[in-house]
Structures are given as C-alpha cells and as structure tokens.
Amino acid sequence: MTSAQVVETSVTATDNSPSQDYTHPDDQTTPSQETPTNIWRDLAEVRRKQPNLKKGCSALAQSKYLSRHDAALKVLFYQLLYDEGFIDEIPPWYSPDKPKPVYESENVKAYWDVPIYADQQEVRCNRVDARIVNHMCKRVVTLEMSCPWVNNRTRKDEEKTLKYGPLRWELRQQFPGYEVKQYNIIMDALGGWSRELDVMMRELVGGRSTDVLRKMQRAVLSGTLNIARTFKVAV
C-alpha cells in the first residue's frame, strides 16, 4: 500500500438465522452457563411481551436504553484501552465506572462519545460511540453499538453503515493514507449476536473475544431486565 492509498471498510454484523432459537448448539444467542435459570426465564417472558414493551417505549426514559448501550460497549472499550496500555486493570462488566472522553499516548488516541469536527464538509452525524486512532499502524477504528429487538439486527446494522458514510469520508480526509474501519457492534436486547460479530471481535481483541462477548451479553441482559421491570407490563 502506498502512502496515498486509503482503505475504507465497514464491517457488518448480519445473520439471517433467527436469534429467537436459543437452544441451537452453534448459535451464540444461547445463554451462557453463568446466567441463572430464573433470570433466563424472566428474559423469555420479556420476549413474549415484546410487542407491548415496544408500545410503551415513549413512556420510558431514554436514559434506561442509553445505560444498557453504554454498559455493553464499555466492556469492549475497556479491553481495547487495556490492550493499548491506557489502563492497568479492566473494571468488571457491572462496574458503574465510565470511560474518560479522551485517552492519549504518543501513538494512539482513544475517544469515548466525542464528536468529530469536520474540516472538509458538513457532517450531520459526527458522533460515533467510540473511536481509536493508531498513528503507528495508520488505522482509524470507529465503534457503533446497538441493542435492537431480536428481529431488527440486520436492519440496524445497515442503518449504522449508511448513517456514518459521510463521517468515514471525513476521516479519510483527516487521516490520508490511514485505513478507516467501522465496526457495527450489534447485540440484540436478549443478548443474541451473529457469527459475523464473532469475526469482528476476534479482529479487535483476538483470543479474548469470547470472554468479552459474554461480559457484554451479561450487561445487555441486565439492562433489558431493568427496562422490562420498569415497564411492569401486565401479561
């Protein structure tokens, strides 16, 4: 690759297999062994009540959804910070700690929920969930997390890719010669994910991918239960 070359990639996390099939031995939507049976039974009830939960979304403070979103994503973000040497210890998945907005070393900068200011054009969607700029590797990684309902994973992934197209273009202008790669981290509200997400996580954190995904799953399940109990939907 010459110094002028730029590679733009948007990694997708789509899976046509239904995440409702929680008993499939090869499907990563199967609950982890650490998930208590009674909690999983509650989650099955959440899925049964899903249409009613959707109707009540307007009545629920958006902070509940944001808390679930951030709790899951920060598991991955902390792992990446640890790998880059920014932190010495990774907080547990249930920790209330929040990442700092910016981490910086000589060769790497990491951002948590910090807008990107465009130099070349107006970019309306300029706030990705997280991003890491590695000047040594000449690589920009952006992370976009979403916890949709179980039947909306593919649509949400496509929306994220389209939404941030102009921003990826802007990053290519700001970092000529760098690889710009967007990772859409899509884990549904019941903790299900696609096999494509497995591949992405291995790219991001290597052999720790399964452990990171399981911790993210716990964070999502905990958040979904919190949301469901807030609704107190009648059967």
Contacts in CASP RR format, 6 or more apart in sequence:
PFRMAT RR
TARGET T0000
AUTHOR 0000-0000-0000
METHOD contacts of the structure
MODEL  1
MTSAQVVETSVTATDNSPSQDYTHPDDQTTPSQETPTNIWRDLAEVRRKQ
PNLKKGCSALAQSKYLSRHDAALKVLFYQLLYDEGFIDEIPPWYSPDKPK
PVYESENVKAYWDVPIYADQQEVRCNRVDARIVNHMCKRVVTLEMSCPWV
NNRTRKDEEKTLKYGPLRWELRQQFPGYEVKQYNIIMDALGGWSRELDVM
MRELVGGRSTDVLRKMQRAVLSGTLNIARTFKVAV
1 7 0 8 1.000
1 177 0 8 1.000
3 176 0 8 1.000
3 177 0 8 1.000
4 176 0 8 1.000
4 177 0 8 1.000
5 177 0 8 1.000
6 172 0 8 1.000
6 176 0 8 1.000
6 177 0 8 1.000
6 178 0 8 1.000
6 179 0 8 1.000
6 180 0 8 1.000
7 179 0 8 1.000
7 180 0 8 1.000
7 181 0 8 1.000
8 168 0 8 1.000
8 169 0 8 1.000
8 172 0 8 1.000
8 179 0 8 1.000
8 180 0 8 1.000
8 181 0 8 1.000
9 179 0 8 1.000
9 180 0 8 1.000
9 181 0 8 1.000
9 182 0 8 1.000
10 161 0 8 1.000
10 165 0 8 1.000
10 168 0 8 1.000
10 181 0 8 1.000
10 182 0 8 1.000
10 184 0 8 1.000
11 181 0 8 1.000
11 182 0 8 1.000
11 183 0 8 1.000
11 184 0 8 1.000
11 196 0 8 1.000
11 200 0 8 1.000
11 203 0 8 1.000
12 157 0 8 1.000
12 158 0 8 1.000
12 161 0 8 1.000
12 184 0 8 1.000
12 196 0 8 1.000
13 153 0 8 1.000
13 157 0 8 1.000
13 184 0 8 1.000
13 185 0 8 1.000
13 186 0 8 1.000
13 193 0 8 1.000
13 194 0 8 1.000
13 196 0 8 1.000
13 197 0 8 1.000
13 200 0 8 1.000
14 153 0 8 1.000
14 154 0 8 1.000
14 157 0 8 1.000
14 158 0 8 1.000
14 194 0 8 1.000
14 196 0 8 1.000
15 153 0 8 1.000
15 154 0 8 1.000
15 193 0 8 1.000
15 194 0 8 1.000
15 195 0 8 1.000
15 196 0 8 1.000
16 154 0 8 1.000
17 24 0 8 1.000
17 27 0 8 1.000
17 194 0 8 1.000
18 150 0 8 1.000
18 151 0 8 1.000
19 27 0 8 1.000
19 29 0 8 1.000
19 150 0 8 1.000
19 151 0 8 1.000
19 153 0 8 1.000
19 188 0 8 1.000
19 190 0 8 1.000
19 192 0 8 1.000
19 193 0 8 1.000
20 29 0 8 1.000
20 47 0 8 1.000
20 150 0 8 1.000
20 151 0 8 1.000
21 27 0 8 1.000
21 29 0 8 1.000
22 29 0 8 1.000
22 30 0 8 1.000
22 31 0 8 1.000
22 190 0 8 1.000
23 30 0 8 1.000
24 30 0 8 1.000
28 192 0 8 1.000
28 193 0 8 1.000
28 194 0 8 1.000
28 195 0 8 1.000
28 197 0 8 1.000
28 198 0 8 1.000
28 213 0 8 1.000
29 188 0 8 1.000
29 190 0 8 1.000
29 191 0 8 1.000
29 192 0 8 1.000
29 193 0 8 1.000
31 40 0 8 1.000
31 43 0 8 1.000
32 214 0 8 1.000
32 217 0 8 1.000
32 218 0 8 1.000
34 214 0 8 1.000
34 218 0 8 1.000
35 218 0 8 1.000
35 221 0 8 1.000
39 221 0 8 1.000
39 225 0 8 1.000
42 225 0 8 1.000
42 228 0 8 1.000
43 190 0 8 1.000
43 221 0 8 1.000
43 224 0 8 1.000
43 225 0 8 1.000
45 228 0 8 1.000
46 53 0 8 1.000
46 189 0 8 1.000
46 190 0 8 1.000
46 224 0 8 1.000
46 225 0 8 1.000
46 228 0 8 1.000
47 150 0 8 1.000
47 190 0 8 1.000
49 228 0 8 1.000
49 233 0 8 1.000
49 235 0 8 1.000
50 149 0 8 1.000
50 150 0 8 1.000
52 231 0 8 1.000
52 233 0 8 1.000
53 227 0 8 1.000
53 228 0 8 1.000
53 231 0 8 1.000
53 233 0 8 1.000
54 149 0 8 1.000
56 231 0 8 1.000
59 231 0 8 1.000
60 227 0 8 1.000
60 230 0 8 1.000
60 231 0 8 1.000
64 223 0 8 1.000
64 226 0 8 1.000
64 227 0 8 1.000
64 230 0 8 1.000
65 147 0 8 1.000
65 227 0 8 1.000
67 223 0 8 1.000
67 226 0 8 1.000
68 147 0 8 1.000
68 219 0 8 1.000
68 220 0 8 1.000
68 222 0 8 1.000
68 223 0 8 1.000
68 224 0 8 1.000
68 226 0 8 1.000
68 227 0 8 1.000
69 129 0 8 1.000
69 145 0 8 1.000
69 146 0 8 1.000
69 147 0 8 1.000
70 98 0 8 1.000
71 93 0 8 1.000
71 219 0 8 1.000
71 220 0 8 1.000
71 222 0 8 1.000
71 223 0 8 1.000
72 145 0 8 1.000
72 147 0 8 1.000
72 185 0 8 1.000
72 187 0 8 1.000
72 216 0 8 1.000
72 219 0 8 1.000
72 220 0 8 1.000
73 129 0 8 1.000
73 130 0 8 1.000
73 143 0 8 1.000
73 145 0 8 1.000
73 185 0 8 1.000
73 216 0 8 1.000
74 97 0 8 1.000
74 98 0 8 1.000
74 99 0 8 1.000
74 112 0 8 1.000
75 93 0 8 1.000
75 212 0 8 1.000
75 215 0 8 1.000
75 216 0 8 1.000
75 219 0 8 1.000
76 143 0 8 1.000
76 185 0 8 1.000
76 201 0 8 1.000
76 204 0 8 1.000
76 205 0 8 1.000
76 212 0 8 1.000
76 216 0 8 1.000
77 99 0 8 1.000
77 110 0 8 1.000
77 112 0 8 1.000
77 130 0 8 1.000
77 143 0 8 1.000
78 87 0 8 1.000
78 90 0 8 1.000
78 91 0 8 1.000
78 99 0 8 1.000
79 90 0 8 1.000
79 205 0 8 1.000
79 208 0 8 1.000
79 212 0 8 1.000
80 110 0 8 1.000
80 132 0 8 1.000
80 204 0 8 1.000
80 205 0 8 1.000
81 87 0 8 1.000
81 99 0 8 1.000
81 103 0 8 1.000
81 110 0 8 1.000
82 88 0 8 1.000
82 89 0 8 1.000
82 90 0 8 1.000
83 205 0 8 1.000
84 103 0 8 1.000
84 105 0 8 1.000
84 108 0 8 1.000
84 110 0 8 1.000
84 132 0 8 1.000
84 134 0 8 1.000
85 105 0 8 1.000
86 103 0 8 1.000
86 105 0 8 1.000
86 108 0 8 1.000
86 110 0 8 1.000
91 97 0 8 1.000
93 215 0 8 1.000
93 216 0 8 1.000
93 218 0 8 1.000
93 219 0 8 1.000
94 218 0 8 1.000
94 219 0 8 1.000
94 222 0 8 1.000
98 112 0 8 1.000
99 112 0 8 1.000
99 130 0 8 1.000
100 112 0 8 1.000
101 111 0 8 1.000
101 112 0 8 1.000
101 113 0 8 1.000
101 114 0 8 1.000
102 109 0 8 1.000
102 110 0 8 1.000
102 111 0 8 1.000
102 112 0 8 1.000
102 114 0 8 1.000
103 109 0 8 1.000
103 110 0 8 1.000
103 111 0 8 1.000
104 110 0 8 1.000
107 134 0 8 1.000
107 135 0 8 1.000
107 136 0 8 1.000
108 132 0 8 1.000
108 133 0 8 1.000
108 134 0 8 1.000
108 135 0 8 1.000
108 136 0 8 1.000
109 132 0 8 1.000
109 133 0 8 1.000
110 130 0 8 1.000
110 131 0 8 1.000
110 132 0 8 1.000
110 133 0 8 1.000
111 130 0 8 1.000
111 131 0 8 1.000
111 132 0 8 1.000
111 133 0 8 1.000
112 129 0 8 1.000
112 130 0 8 1.000
113 127 0 8 1.000
113 129 0 8 1.000
113 130 0 8 1.000
114 127 0 8 1.000
114 131 0 8 1.000
115 126 0 8 1.000
115 127 0 8 1.000
116 123 0 8 1.000
116 126 0 8 1.000
116 127 0 8 1.000
116 128 0 8 1.000
116 131 0 8 1.000
116 167 0 8 1.000
116 170 0 8 1.000
116 171 0 8 1.000
117 126 0 8 1.000
118 126 0 8 1.000
118 170 0 8 1.000
119 170 0 8 1.000
119 173 0 8 1.000
119 174 0 8 1.000
120 170 0 8 1.000
120 173 0 8 1.000
121 166 0 8 1.000
121 169 0 8 1.000
121 170 0 8 1.000
123 166 0 8 1.000
123 167 0 8 1.000
123 170 0 8 1.000
124 166 0 8 1.000
125 163 0 8 1.000
125 164 0 8 1.000
125 166 0 8 1.000
125 167 0 8 1.000
126 167 0 8 1.000
126 170 0 8 1.000
128 142 0 8 1.000
128 143 0 8 1.000
128 144 0 8 1.000
128 164 0 8 1.000
128 167 0 8 1.000
128 182 0 8 1.000
129 143 0 8 1.000
129 144 0 8 1.000
129 145 0 8 1.000
130 142 0 8 1.000
130 143 0 8 1.000
131 140 0 8 1.000
131 141 0 8 1.000
131 142 0 8 1.000
131 143 0 8 1.000
132 140 0 8 1.000
132 141 0 8 1.000
133 139 0 8 1.000
133 140 0 8 1.000
133 175 0 8 1.000
133 178 0 8 1.000
134 140 0 8 1.000
134 141 0 8 1.000
137 179 0 8 1.000
138 175 0 8 1.000
138 177 0 8 1.000
138 178 0 8 1.000
138 179 0 8 1.000
139 178 0 8 1.000
139 179 0 8 1.000
139 181 0 8 1.000
140 171 0 8 1.000
140 175 0 8 1.000
140 178 0 8 1.000
140 179 0 8 1.000
140 180 0 8 1.000
140 181 0 8 1.000
141 181 0 8 1.000
141 183 0 8 1.000
141 204 0 8 1.000
142 164 0 8 1.000
142 167 0 8 1.000
142 168 0 8 1.000
142 171 0 8 1.000
142 180 0 8 1.000
142 181 0 8 1.000
142 182 0 8 1.000
142 183 0 8 1.000
143 183 0 8 1.000
143 185 0 8 1.000
144 160 0 8 1.000
144 164 0 8 1.000
144 182 0 8 1.000
144 183 0 8 1.000
144 184 0 8 1.000
144 185 0 8 1.000
145 185 0 8 1.000
145 186 0 8 1.000
145 187 0 8 1.000
146 156 0 8 1.000
146 157 0 8 1.000
146 160 0 8 1.000
146 184 0 8 1.000
146 185 0 8 1.000
146 186 0 8 1.000
146 187 0 8 1.000
147 187 0 8 1.000
147 188 0 8 1.000
147 189 0 8 1.000
147 191 0 8 1.000
147 220 0 8 1.000
147 224 0 8 1.000
148 155 0 8 1.000
148 156 0 8 1.000
148 186 0 8 1.000
148 188 0 8 1.000
148 189 0 8 1.000
149 188 0 8 1.000
149 189 0 8 1.000
150 188 0 8 1.000
150 189 0 8 1.000
150 190 0 8 1.000
150 192 0 8 1.000
152 188 0 8 1.000
153 186 0 8 1.000
153 188 0 8 1.000
153 193 0 8 1.000
153 194 0 8 1.000
156 184 0 8 1.000
156 186 0 8 1.000
157 184 0 8 1.000
157 186 0 8 1.000
160 182 0 8 1.000
160 184 0 8 1.000
160 186 0 8 1.000
161 182 0 8 1.000
161 184 0 8 1.000
164 182 0 8 1.000
168 180 0 8 1.000
168 182 0 8 1.000
171 178 0 8 1.000
171 180 0 8 1.000
172 178 0 8 1.000
172 180 0 8 1.000
183 200 0 8 1.000
183 203 0 8 1.000
183 204 0 8 1.000
185 197 0 8 1.000
185 200 0 8 1.000
185 216 0 8 1.000
186 193 0 8 1.000
186 194 0 8 1.000
186 197 0 8 1.000
187 193 0 8 1.000
187 197 0 8 1.000
187 213 0 8 1.000
187 216 0 8 1.000
187 217 0 8 1.000
187 220 0 8 1.000
188 220 0 8 1.000
189 220 0 8 1.000
189 224 0 8 1.000
190 220 0 8 1.000
190 221 0 8 1.000
190 224 0 8 1.000
191 217 0 8 1.000
191 220 0 8 1.000
191 221 0 8 1.000
191 224 0 8 1.000
192 217 0 8 1.000
193 213 0 8 1.000
193 217 0 8 1.000
197 213 0 8 1.000
198 209 0 8 1.000
198 213 0 8 1.000
201 209 0 8 1.000
201 212 0 8 1.000
201 213 0 8 1.000
202 209 0 8 1.000
205 212 0 8 1.000
END
